[in-house]
């Protein structure tokens, strides 16, 4: 009877009704097992929207701390991680990887992991969640925005943790192999935003006193290792930009990301400050140029000029050309 009622709630997309049903039936091992069977069947049948309903119902239950702790005690974390792992195959399938319901479900998993990890989750369970997120971020066959969001979720979880929780995770030997892979990806990943997030993960999971030792293991080039060690946690954004500028420049013609320091920025003909990132979609760009300009005082300067199809709004003006 429970299975029939659960099926009805999921089929009709009634996450609040499903949460009420689970409460009414009682949060027990049997209830969680039935839910697990429903999700497993739905994933295997590409019923991604159905799984989304289940996650939303669990979010509702997690609003009650007592019910959340009951679910965690019953093994909820292992179940959710298992469900998340199960969508890996469709996410790497040419037929399904760009399906909207699947992409929405992956995002919902990230949100739920953030919610789950803000509770008093045991460190051993936190570590398993982080490992799964890191593996998704490193998988080149997964839709790129999901990879980026996976490592950003990874960093957000670490940010929420107490100093003691972070210390215990830093000591977890299971994290060692994945951190080596993360460090290798920084050099080869081919996207600046992902490079930043991967570098942040390395810094968050490496105690300052061990950073030089770890960096020498991760990076065969001592210059890159030293550049990484120069990243200060208090000035991460600036120092990481310098580190990645060095890394990408070091690879010369083999580099996959072209970065260089911004000396001056112009919006049309007006010089301004450029402290944040500018993200332009490909279809917004009419044309661009990259050239060397000789300067009598400072030598050659690299000038990037981007002409837009339509004006782009900043906080103070509409801009047609960035340079």
Residue pairs with C-beta under 8 A, 6 or more apart in sequence:
2 21
2 25
2 31
2 34
3 34
3 37
3 38
5 21
6 18
6 21
6 34
6 35
6 38
7 38
8 14
9 15
9 17
9 18
9 21
9 53
9 57
10 18
10 38
10 42
10 50
10 53
10 54
11 50
13 49
13 53
14 53
15 53
15 54
15 56
15 57
15 59
15 60
16 57
16 60
18 53
18 54
18 57
19 57
19 58
19 60
19 61
22 31
22 35
22 57
22 61
23 61
23 67
25 31
27 61
27 67
27 70
27 71
27 74
28 74
29 74
29 75
32 71
32 74
32 75
32 76
32 79
35 54
35 79
36 79
36 82
36 83
38 50
38 54
39 50
39 51
39 54
39 79
39 83
40 83
40 86
41 47
42 48
42 50
42 51
42 54
43 51
43 83
43 86
43 87
43 90
44 86
46 90
46 96
46 99
46 102
48 87
48 90
48 99
48 101
48 102
48 104
48 105
49 101
49 104
49 105
51 83
51 87
51 105
52 101
52 104
52 105
52 108
55 105
55 108
55 109
55 112
56 108
58 71
58 76
58 80
58 112
59 111
59 112
59 115
61 67
61 68
61 71
62 68
62 71
62 115
62 116
62 119
65 119
68 119
69 119
69 120
72 119
72 121
72 125
76 116
77 116
77 121
77 125
77 128
77 129
78 125
78 128
80 109
80 112
80 113
80 116
81 128
81 129
81 132
83 109
84 109
84 113
84 132
85 132
87 102
87 105
87 106
87 109
88 136
88 139
88 142
90 96
90 97
90 99
90 102
91 97
91 102
91 106
91 141
91 142
91 143
91 146
92 139
92 141
92 142
96 102
97 141
97 142
97 143
98 143
103 143
103 146
106 146
106 149
107 146
107 149
110 133
110 149
110 150
110 153
113 129
113 133
113 153
113 157
114 153
114 156
114 157
114 160
116 129
117 126
117 129
117 157
117 160
117 161
118 160
121 129
123 165
123 168
123 169
123 172
126 157
126 161
126 165
126 169
127 169
127 172
127 174
127 175
129 157
130 154
130 157
130 158
130 169
130 175
131 174
131 175
131 178
133 150
133 151
133 153
133 154
133 157
134 150
134 151
134 154
134 178
134 181
134 182
134 201
135 178
136 142
136 146
136 147
136 150
137 147
137 148
137 150
137 151
137 154
137 182
137 194
137 197
137 198
138 147
138 178
138 181
138 182
138 185
139 147
142 150
144 191
144 194
147 194
148 191
148 193
148 194
148 197
151 194
151 197
151 198
151 201
152 197
154 197
154 201
155 197
155 200
155 201
155 204
158 166
158 169
158 201
158 204
158 205
159 204
161 169
166 204
166 205
167 207
169 175
169 205
170 205
170 206
170 207
175 205
179 201
179 202
179 205
179 206
179 214
179 218
180 217
180 218
182 198
182 201
182 202
183 198
183 202
183 215
183 218
183 219
184 218
185 194
185 198
186 195
186 198
186 199
186 202
186 244
186 247
187 219
187 224
187 247
187 251
188 256
189 195
189 198
189 256
189 257
190 256
190 257
191 257
192 244
192 257
192 259
193 277
195 244
195 247
195 257
196 240
196 241
196 244
199 228
199 231
199 240
199 243
199 244
200 236
200 240
202 218
202 228
203 211
203 231
203 233
203 236
203 240
206 214
208 233
211 228
211 229
212 225
212 229
215 225
215 226
215 228
215 229
216 222
216 225
218 225
218 228
219 225
219 228
221 250
223 246
223 250
224 246
224 247
224 250
227 242
227 243
227 246
227 247
228 243
230 239
230 242
230 243
231 239
231 240
231 243
232 239
241 259
244 257
244 259
245 259
245 260
245 261
248 255
248 256
248 257
248 258
248 259
249 255
249 259
249 260
260 302
262 274
263 301
264 271
265 271
265 272
265 273
265 274
265 322
265 323
266 272
266 321
266 322
266 323
267 314
267 317
267 319
267 321
267 322
268 317
268 319
268 320
268 321
270 317
278 322
280 306
280 308
280 312
280 322
283 309
284 308
284 309
284 310
284 312
285 306
285 307
285 308
285 309
286 307
286 308
286 309
287 307
288 304
288 305
288 306
288 307
289 303
289 304
289 305
290 302
290 303
290 304
290 305
291 302
291 303
292 300
292 301
292 302
292 303
293 300
293 301
293 302
293 303
294 300
294 301
295 301
303 323
304 323
305 321
305 322
305 323
306 321
306 322
306 323
307 320
307 321
308 319
308 320
308 321
308 322
310 320
311 318
311 319
311 320
312 318
312 319
312 320
312 322
313 319
